[in-house]
Amino acid sequence: YFPYHNANFASIRKSGEFYVDKTRFIQPLFESAKHVSIFRPPSFGKSLMQETIAHFFDFRYQNCKEEWSKLFDGLD
């Protein structure tokens, strides 16, 4: 199932919906930039990428390794 207009990263990962993995770009992006701006046309995944970044750096998930693993295991 393709989650069109669904920008909730956690629900997409937990339900097993189609997800294009862009997590390998998260750390390099924040290691090299002071400010991050993402410009893309409408419906190109900006909100989903923002949601993914929020979950990636969210301490509630990082402190709970089981929950973080459910979301990010199998991704870059």
C-alpha positions in Angstrom: 0.0 0.0 0.0 1.3 3.4 -1.0 0.6 6.0 1.9 -0.3 9.0 -0.3 -0.5 12.2 1.8 0.4 10.3 5.0 3.3 12.1 6.7 3.2 10.1 10.0 6.5 8.3 9.9 5.7 6.0 12.9 2.4 4.9 11.6 3.9 4.1 8.1 6.7 2.1 9.6 4.5 0.2 12.1 1.9 -0.7 9.6 4.4 -1.8 7.0 3.3 0.6 4.3 5.6 1.6 1.4 8.4 3.8 2.6 11.4 5.2 0.5 14.3 5.1 2.9 16.2 8.4 3.1 17.6 8.0 6.6 21.2 7.8 5.3 21.0 11.5 4.5 20.0 12.6 8.1 23.3 12.6 9.9 25.5 14.0 7.1 22.9 16.8 6.6 23.1 17.9 10.2 26.9 17.4 10.5 27.7 19.8 7.7 25.0 22.5 8.0 24.0 25.2 10.5 20.6 25.7 8.9 18.6 23.1 7.0 16.0 24.1 4.4 14.3 21.5 2.2 12.8 22.8 -1.0 10.7 20.4 -3.1 7.5 20.5 -5.2 4.2 19.7 -3.5 3.7 16.1 -2.5 7.4 15.2 -2.7 7.7 14.1 1.0 8.9 17.2 2.8 6.6 16.7 5.8 7.4 13.0 6.0 11.2 13.7 5.9 10.7 16.3 8.7 8.7 13.7 10.7 11.4 11.1 10.1 14.1 13.5 11.3 12.0 14.4 14.4 11.7 10.7 15.3 15.4 10.1 14.5 16.6 12.7 17.0 13.7 12.4 19.5 15.1 11.5 22.9 11.9 9.7 23.9 12.6 7.2 21.2 16.4 7.1 21.6 16.0 6.4 25.3 13.6 3.6 24.5 15.8 1.4 22.3 13.0 -1.1 21.6 10.6 1.6 20.2 13.5 3.2 18.2 14.4 -0.2 16.8 10.9 -0.8 15.7 11.0 2.4 13.6 14.5 2.3 12.2 15.7 -1.3 12.1 16.2 -2.3 8.4 16.8 1.3 7.3 20.1 2.9 6.5 
